[in-house]
Amino acid sequence: MHIADFTVGHLGANAIVGGNVPIAAGAALGLRYLRNGGVVCCFAGDGAYSNGVVLESVNFAAQEQFTNELASGHPFGVPVIFLVVNNHYGMTHRSDNEVTGVSHLARRAAGFADNNLFAEVVNGMDVLAARDAVLRAAEHCREGRGPCFIEINCYRYYGHSLSDPRNEYRTREEENAWRGVDPVNSFKKQMLSRGLLDDAGLAVLEERVRQRNARAAIRAATSRDPDPQDVIKYMYTQTAANEVPRKFQQVKLVGELPVIKRVSGELTYRDAIKEALVEEMKRDTRVIFYGEDVADYGGAFKATKGLLEAFGRDRVFNTPISEAAICGTAVGAAMIGLRPVVELMYMDFALMASDQISNQAAKWHYMSGAQVEVPLVIRASVGGGKGYGGQHSQTLESIFAHIPGLYLVYPATAYDAKGLLKSAIRDNNPVLYLESQLLYGAKGPVPEEEYLIPFGVADVKRQGQDITLVAWGPAVHDALQAAERLQSESGVSAEVIDLRSLVPLDMETVLRSVQKTGRCVVVSQCIRIGSFMGEIASTIQEEVFDYLDAPVLRVGAKNGIAPQSHILEAVFLPKADDIVTTARTIL
Ligand SMILES: Cc1ncc(C[n+]2csc(CCOP(=O)(O)OP(=O)(O)O)c2C)c(N)n1
C-alpha cells in the first residue's frame, strides 16, 4: 500500500486486493495503441485470484477480437503478464485445500482462451527461474501473443501484518521448511558455487545493499512533513488536453462519418452526444471508445451508431459484460496516456464497477501526489421514467457526488450535452457523465461551430424574481414546466437554475439567485433521503440564511425503490405538479 513511482513505470500498489488487475489490463490495452514495445507485469496474490474483477480482467485481456480478423487494423494481443504471487495464504486463509478448488491457480488460465493462454508455474524461491519465466512471458507479449499467466510459487515468512502471530493457522515447522529454500540465500549459494562471486565480493555487495536501504530510510525519516494546508491539494488536476500533440492528430478514418441530421439548427440530445464523440475522436487518436454493445449495434440507446464504421474497431469496440473491467481498464489506459471514453448501459451498473470508479479512477491523482492524471469519461445512462424498475432506473448521482476525486456532470439539453461531453473528454480528471434516457430524443439548438461548456458553471435556464428552482438532469424540464404554471396560474416569477455539473458545483449562482428571491426549492429525480438535494439546501441555509423568507424545500422521488409499473412510477418520480404544490407552500 501507498507505493507508486510512475517515473519508473510503477502504476501504484493497491490497497484493494485485486483492484490493480483491471488497471494493469487497461495499461496493457493502452500499450497496444502506443506500440512502444512495453509490457505490463501485474503482481497480485493468490487471494486476489478469487476476486471477480481479477477474473473479469483476465477475460477482458484475452478477447479474441484483439488478435483475430476483427483486429484487421492491428492484430496484437494485450501485452500483460498476470503474475500470481502464490504464497499460499491470503491474510490467514489457505489458498490450497481451503478457499479454492485448485491447487495451482495457473490452471485457471486455461479457461480464458482456446489456446489456454501461455501459463507457467514457477519455483518462486529460485531467483533465476523466476527471472527466466518473466523474460519468456515478456517476449511472448512483445510478439503480440499476450496475455500470459505466471504462477510464482513462494512463501511469506511473516504475518500478514505486525499484529498477526501466525500460530493460529500454521506451524513453525512449515515456515522453517520454506526458510530452508530461501531465495536470497539460495541465490548467494548458486553464485558462490558457480564462481560468479567470492566471499569478499559478496560482502561488498551486501554492504552496498545495506547502505542503499539505510539511505532510503534516512531520506524517508528526514523528508519534510506535509503542509496541513495541502490536505486536499491534489484532489483534482487543473489541466486539460487543450492542445493535441502532433503525433496524436493523425486520425485515420476507415469509413464515412455518421450522418448527424440537423433540422433548423437543432439536434437531438442523442445526436449531440454522438457529435461530441465524433469531433473529439477526429481531433485526438488517444480518444478510444468502448462498452457493452456499443460498436456494430451503436449502444443500447443508439447514441454511438456509426462510430465503428468511421473509426474502426481499433478505436471503437464491444466489451464483455463486465462493468468493473470496462471502468478499470479505462483507468489503466488513461494512466499511460490514452483518453478512453467508456459506456455503462445503465447507471445502476456503475455499482458493479464502484471500486474502479470510486477507489481507483477518483483516487490515483491524489494518492500518487499528482504523479499521474486519469483522463477518462464514464458515460452512463439513467433509465428513470421508463418503467424499468428497481435495478434499471436509479438516479444515483448523489452516491458518486460523495466520492472526492470524480467530476460529475448531468446535462439536460442537447446544447449542454455536446459542450459538456467535449469538455469531459479534454479534461484530465475522471468524469462521470450522466445521460437521461428520457431526454435522448429531445431536440434543441446546437450550433455547428465548435464550443465547450466549462464545468462548474450553472446555467440560469429561466430568469425570475420570486422563487428559485434548482435542478439538474431531466428534472430541469419539470422545473421549467412548473415555472410556466406558477407564472400563468399565480403570477409568480420563478428562476430556474440548471446546475449542469454537480462536481464541480457552482453554488455562487444558486446563492446569488436565492439572495434575490428569498425562496428556494431543490428538485431532482433522486430519492430524497441522503441525496445531493440536501447538500444544496443545507449550503443555502449556511451561507444566505438571512436572505431566506422560508425554509428551503426539496422535491425528489419517493423514498423508495423504483417501481416497474407505469402507474406506480408516475407517482414515484417527481413531476411539475409536485414542484408547483411544494413551491406554493412557501410563496
Ligand atoms: C477487496 C479487499 N478485500 C479484503 C482486503 C483485506 N486484505 C488485505 S490483504 C488480504 C489478503 C490478500 O491475499 P493475497 O492476494 O494472497 O496477497 P498476499 O497478501 O498474500 O500477497 C486481505 C483479505 C482488502 N484489502 N481488499
The ligand as an SDF file (V2000), in Angstrom:
LIG
                    3D

 26 27  0  0  0  0  0  0  0  0999 V2000
  -11.1010   -6.0110   -1.6260 C   0  0  0  0  0  0  0  0  0  0  0  0
  -10.3480   -6.3000   -0.3610 C   0  0  0  0  0  0  0  0  0  0  0  0
  -10.7840   -7.2490    0.4650 N   0  0  0  0  0  0  0  0  0  0  0  0
  -10.1080   -7.5380    1.6010 C   0  0  0  0  0  0  0  0  0  0  0  0
   -8.9830   -6.8240    1.9380 C   0  0  0  0  0  0  0  0  0  0  0  0
   -8.2090   -7.1220    3.2260 C   0  0  0  0  0  0  0  0  0  0  0  0
   -6.9630   -7.8370    2.8640 N   0  0  0  0  0  0  0  0  0  0  0  0
   -5.8210   -7.2130    2.6790 C   0  0  0  0  0  0  0  0  0  0  0  0
   -4.6010   -8.2100    2.1370 S   0  0  0  0  0  0  0  0  0  0  0  0
   -5.6210   -9.5600    2.1550 C   0  0  0  0  0  0  0  0  0  0  0  0
   -5.0950  -10.8910    1.7110 C   0  0  0  0  0  0  0  0  0  0  0  0
   -4.5460  -10.8450    0.3240 C   0  0  0  0  0  0  0  0  0  0  0  0
   -4.0820  -12.1020   -0.0730 O   0  0  0  0  0  0  0  0  0  0  0  0
   -3.2670  -12.3310   -1.3950 P   0  0  0  0  0  0  0  0  0  0  0  0
   -3.9990  -11.7840   -2.5620 O   0  0  0  0  0  0  0  0  0  0  0  0
   -2.9210  -13.7660   -1.4740 O   0  0  0  0  0  0  0  0  0  0  0  0
   -1.9600  -11.4260   -1.2330 O   0  0  0  0  0  0  0  0  0  0  0  0
   -0.7470  -11.5820   -0.1950 P   0  0  0  0  0  0  0  0  0  0  0  0
   -1.0380  -10.6180    0.9130 O   0  0  0  0  0  0  0  0  0  0  0  0
   -0.6900  -12.9830    0.2470 O   0  0  0  0  0  0  0  0  0  0  0  0
    0.4210  -11.1690   -1.0030 O   0  0  0  0  0  0  0  0  0  0  0  0
   -6.8920   -9.2020    2.5910 C   0  0  0  0  0  0  0  0  0  0  0  0
   -8.0300  -10.1400    2.7640 C   0  0  0  0  0  0  0  0  0  0  0  0
   -8.5790   -5.8000    1.0590 C   0  0  0  0  0  0  0  0  0  0  0  0
   -7.5170   -5.0310    1.3180 N   0  0  0  0  0  0  0  0  0  0  0  0
   -9.2330   -5.5900   -0.0850 N   0  0  0  0  0  0  0  0  0  0  0  0
  1  2  1  0
  2  3  1  0
  2 26  2  0
  3  4  2  0
  4  5  1  0
  5  6  1  0
  5 24  2  0
  6  7  1  0
  7  8  2  0
  7 22  1  0
  8  9  1  0
  9 10  1  0
 10 11  1  0
 10 22  2  0
 11 12  1  0
 12 13  1  0
 13 14  1  0
 14 15  2  0
 14 16  1  0
 14 17  1  0
 17 18  1  0
 18 19  2  0
 18 20  1  0
 18 21  1  0
 22 23  1  0
 24 25  1  0
 24 26  1  0
M  CHG  1   7   1
M  END
$$$$
